[in-house]
Amino acid sequence: QVQLVESGGGSVQPGGSLRLSCKASTGIFAFLVMRWYRQAPGKTREVVATVNAGGGTNVEDSVKGRFTISRDNSKSTVYLQMNSLEPDDTAVYFCNAADIRTALRDNYWGQGTQVTVSS
């Protein structure tokens, strides 16, 4: 079982920055593909960024150049650095972990953290 706890959300003005953290309470962090998703009011949940077990990253086009995902295996933590935030980035951000040993069939979610971008 993997438990994920997100932190770092909050309210910022357009153009501001936030850094989200997601700490996994597990000894298998090195085997986990980690993703950040977000869900805006009235919209479906969408993937924002992925970091695989080997450290390779992918960021969706909607946030490319503004968001960066990274992981620290020594701390069992994944980060999402969000710069140049826009009102459309307002959403609940969720951390997701998927185990490569089960071909990603086993996956886990955090409780979410609210990000609000408004002037």
Salt bridges, closest charged atoms under 4 A:
GLU46 OE2 - ARG38 NE 2.79
ASP61 OD1 - LYS64 NZ 3.23
GLU86 OE2 - ARG66 NE 3.77
ASP89 OD1 - ARG38 NH1 2.94
ASP89 OD2 - ARG66 NH1 2.71
ASP99 OD2 - ARG101 NH2 2.89
